[in-house]
Structure formats: structure tokens, C-alpha cells
Amino acid sequence: MLLKNNIPIGYIFGKIKYEILFVTIYGIAIEVIYQNFHITNISIPMTVPTVLGTIISLLLAFRSNQAYDRWWEARIIWGAIVNDSRSFARQIIFLMEDPFQPENIEAFKQRIIKRQIAWCYALGKGLRKDDPMPLIRKFVSEEECEYLKDYDNKHVGLQQLHARDLNNALKQGWINPYQQIEIDRTITRLCDAMGKCERIKNTVFPSTYGLYIKMALHFFILLLPFGLVQLFGFLMVPVLIVITACFFLIEKMAIHLQDPFENKPTDTPVLTISRNIERDLKQMMKDKHVPSAYEPDAFFIL
């Protein structure tokens, strides 16, 4: 979920509280040894941690950029899902016609559009590894729910139902072959977006890269007090905390952004976007009596 308001300071520093606690104790220990036991030869030139800190900064910047690219790609994909869902509903509403049995075609249209709403919720829930069936049941029939039991990914089964109904509409003469091709293209674009989301979800950021950065960062933090103690004296500990907090926060930010479907404050708000799609599609088919299945994106602040 994305937050428009400021994220609480307690939540931000709660992510690095153990690291800051260790750095504080470690810095105080170095300061006590330097000041009380007069062991002055433990200090090192500031050039050493400066060079190492510069290298780590470049590595963190690269990782942050890569993580942001993953997050932004996820948001672009869901923006395309919004557009294609509207296009799909518009095509269903205006391209399908049956002048002899208008009641049947209207029920058919509403069934498909409601199923598209269910598909959006199912994809969002599936990416978060949650059970989408409580939401799906609000929009599809019991017969279709039974059909979906054979699918681990419910959004895949919903698209199969779309394809089946589109084929039936062609056989009934409600659409012509050209219209069928155009609607199928929209379904294909939705399928492509589904696959792209699953690729982001299932592609793990290289663990060795993160491990190397973490090792270099901890080595940098171990060396930093020895370079600061002679320059800042008693102020070394707060300066050390500020510097290390900046590095740790940048690292945590990259870790959170690289997984945009984990229901965190930096998450892509898939359920909120699905709710907007539900609202738009209901208005397009002028059915405002369908109860909302909206579940706000939620996270817990520990």
C-alpha cells in the first residue's frame, strides 16, 4: 500500500532498531577505550572508511535503482490492467447485440464484466499469496466457483471462462469474427500483464549481491569509529549513529522496493486499484446495486 501521508518516524527507525542498538553500544565501547584507557593508537586515517564508504554508496545506489525499476514496472503493469479492463468492458457492452433476446444478452454482458472485476481481485490476492475466493464469490456464480477449484491460480481460470464465453458469443451470432478478434486481443493483453506480474513476483533479486553489500556495509561500520574517534571525541557516537542510520535506511528501502507485492507500505496498491476498476466497470454497466467487495490495503506497524 502506498501512503500519501508521512510514514511515522517510529515505523522508519523500527526497521533498523537492532542495528542502531549495536552501533550505539559498539561506538560507546570504542569511545570508552580511547578516552579512559588512553589507547590512542587505535585510531586510523579517515581516508580508509571514506574510500570504503564511497564504494558502498555506489553499490547501494545501484541496488536502489534496480529495486525502484521493479516497483515502477509493477505500477506500470497495473496501470495497463486498469486501461484494458475498461476497454474490455466497453467492448462487451457495445459490440455484443441480440435484437431478438435483449434480456439474455444483458445478463451475459453483466456476467462477463463482473467476472473481469473478480479477475482483478484474484490477481491482486494471488500475487500476495492470499486466498481470493471470498472476493471472487461476490461476482461469479457457484457453478463458476466450482470450475475454479481445479485451478491453483484462480485468475487463470477466470480468463479461461472469458475465452469460453467469447467463443459462445461468436457461435450465438452476438458478435462477428472481427469483433471476436478485437475482444480476444484485449484478453491477451490482460494475460500478458498477468504474466509480467508473476515474473516480478517469482524472480528473486540476486541474493549474493545483497550479501556482498551487507558484508561490506558491516565492515565499513566496524572501521568507521576508529576514524571518527580522534576527530570528534565525545561526539563520535551520535555522528556514528547518524551516518550508519543513513546507510541502513537506504539498504532497507531497496529491500522493500524490490518486492512490490508483499503488502508493505511501499507495496503496489493492487487492491485499491482493483477497487477503482470495480467502481468504473459497475458504472459502465450501470449496475450500482452490486455490493462492493473492497478490502483496503492494510499493513501492520510493529
N, C-alpha and C positions, 0 to 999 in steps of 0.2 A: 504494500500500500504506500502511495506517495503522500507525504504530508505537506500541506501548504503552509501550515504554521511552523514556528520554530520547534525543533526537536528538543525536549528537555535536556538540560546540561547533565542531570543525573544519569539519563539514559546513555548519553555520549561517553561519559567517563566511566560508566559502569562496565563498558566493554573492555576497558583496559585497566580496571582497578587492581587486579593482581599484579600486572606488570609494573604499574606505578608504585605499588607497595614494595615490590622487590627492589626497584631502583632507589626508592627513598632509603630503605634500610642499608642497601649497598653503598649509597653515597654518604650516609652518615658514618658508616664504618670507616670509609676511606678518609673522611674529614677528621674523625677522632684520632686515627693513627697518625695522620700528618701533623695535627696541631698539638696533641698531648704527648706523643712519644717522640716528637721531633725527628721523625724519619723523613727527611726532605728529599732523599734520593729516589722516592717512589714516583715523583712527577716525571712526565715525558713531554717532549716538544708538542705543541698544539698542532703542528703540521701533520702528525701521524693520524689522529682522529679526523682532522679536516679532510684529508685525501680520502680516507675510507668513507666518511660521511657523504662526500660528493658522489662517489661511486654508487653508494646505496640509494642516494636521491635519484640518480638516473634510472636505476633498476626499478624503484618504486613508481617513478613517473611512467615508465613503460608498462608496468603491470596495471596501473590505474587506467591508462588509456585503453588497454586491451579489455579490461573489465567494463569500462564505460561503453565501449563498442558493442559488447554483448548485450548490455542493458538497453542501449539505444536501438539495436536491431530488434529486440523483443518488442519495444514500444512501436516501432515502425510496422512490424508484422500485425500487431493488434489494431493499429490504425487501418491497415488494409482489410482486416476482418470486419471492422465497422462499415467500411465503404462497400465491400462485397455483400455483406448481409443486407444492407439497404437496397443494393442493386438486385439481389436475388428476390427480395420481397416485391419490389416494383415489377420485375419481370413476371412473377407469379400472378400478381394482381391484374396486370393489364394485357398480358399476352394470352392468358387462358380464357376461353369463352365457350359457352354452351347455351345457345339461344333457346333450346328446347327444354332443358332441365337446369335452370339457373340456380335452384336450391342446392343441387348436388355439387355443382362446380364451386359454389361459395364455400360449402363445407370442406371441400377438397383443398381450396386455397388456404383456409384458416388452419387446417391440419398441417400443411407443409410449413407455413410461416411460424406457427407455434413450435414445430419441430426444429426450425432453424434457431429459435430462441433457446430451446433446450440444448442444441448443439454448442452454442457459445458458452453456456454454463458448464456443460460437460467437459469441454476442452479446458476451461479455466480450472475446474476442480481436478481434472485428471493431471494437469501439469503440477498441481500442488499435492498430488498423491492422496486426495480426499475422495470419498465416495460421492459421485454426482447423482445417484439415483433418487434421493429425496427431492432434488430440484427437477430432475427430468420428469418425474411422475406428475408434476404440476402442469405439464404441457403436452404430454403424449398419452395415448390410450394404454390400457392394461395389456392389450394384445401386442403393442409395440414394446412395452416393457418386458414382456416375456421373450420377445425376439432378441432384445439386447442382452439377455442373460448369457448368451453364447459368446459375447464379446468382452474381452478384458478392457479394451479401450472403447468406452461407450460412444465416444464421438465418431469413431469409425463406423459403428453400426448405424448411427443416425444418418450418416452420409449414404450408406447403402440403402436405407429406406427412402432417402431423397431420390436416388437413382431409380429405384423400383417405381416410385410414384410418377417420376418423369416419363418413364417408359410406358406406364399405363395411360398417362395423359395423351401420349402420341397415338397409342392404339385406339383410344376413345375418340380421337379427332378433335380434342380440345386445343391442341397446338399442332402446327405443321413442322416438318423436318427442320426447316431453317430456325424456327423458334426453339425447337428442342436442342439444336446445336448451341445456340447462344446461352440458354439456361445452363446447359451442361458445362460450358466454359466457365461460368460463374462458380459452379460447384467445384470444378477443377482448381480454380484459384483458391477457394476455401480449403481444399485438400492440400494444396501447396503450402498455404500458411500454417496449417496443422503440422505438416512435416517439418517446417522450419522451426516451429516452437519446440517440437520434440527433439530436434537436433541440438538446440541450445540447452535444453534440459538434460539430455543424456550425454553431452560432450563435457567431460570433466576438464577443468583448467589444469594444465600440467603440474602435477604435484611436486616434481623435482625442482621446478623453477621457484615455487613458493618456499620449498625447503631451503634452497640456497640463499634466498633473500633473508629468511628468518635467521639462518646461521650467521650471515654477515652482519645483520642488524644487532644480534645479541653480542657478537664480538666487538662491534663498534661501541655499544653501551658499556661493555666491560672496560674498554680503554678510555672512554671519554672522561671519567672522573679524574684520572691521572693527568690529563691535560688541562682540566679546569681548576684543579685544587690550588695551584700556585698563582693563577691569575685572579681568582675570585675569593679565595679564602673561605670565610664562613658563608658567603653567598653561593658557594658552589652547589649545594644541594638543591635550592629552588631553581637555579639555572639548569641543572642537570634534569630535573623533573620536567621543565618546560620543553627542553629540546627533545627528550625521549618521548614525551607525550605526543609531540607533533609527528614523529616518525611512526609511532604505534597507531595513531589515528588514521594516517594515510594508508597504512597497511590494512587496517580493519575495513576502511572504506572500500578498498579494492576487493577484499574478500566478499563483502556483502553485494557489491555491484555485479560481480561475475556470475551470480546465481539469481536471475531476475524472477524466478517462480517459486520462491521459498516462503512467501507470506511474511516478509520483513518490512520495516518502514521504507526501505529503498526498493521494494518489490514493484514490478509492473502491476498496476491495479486491475487485474483481469476480471474480477467480479464486478467492480464498479463499471468497467467498460461494458461488460455483459448486461448490466442493468440499463445502461444507456441504450444499448441495442434493443433490449426488450421494450423500453418505452417508445422508441421510434417505430419499431415494427408493429406494435399494438396500435399506435396512432395511424399508421399507414393502412392497416386493415380495419380501422375504426371499430375495434373491439376493446372497449375500455372496461369491460366487466370481468376480464380475466384477472384473477388475483396475482399480485406481484410475488415473485419468488426471490426477491432481492435479499441477499445476505451481505452486509457491509464487510469490506476487507477489514480484518482485525489482526492485531498483534498484541503481545503482552510485553509490558515494560517491567523488567525484573529489577 
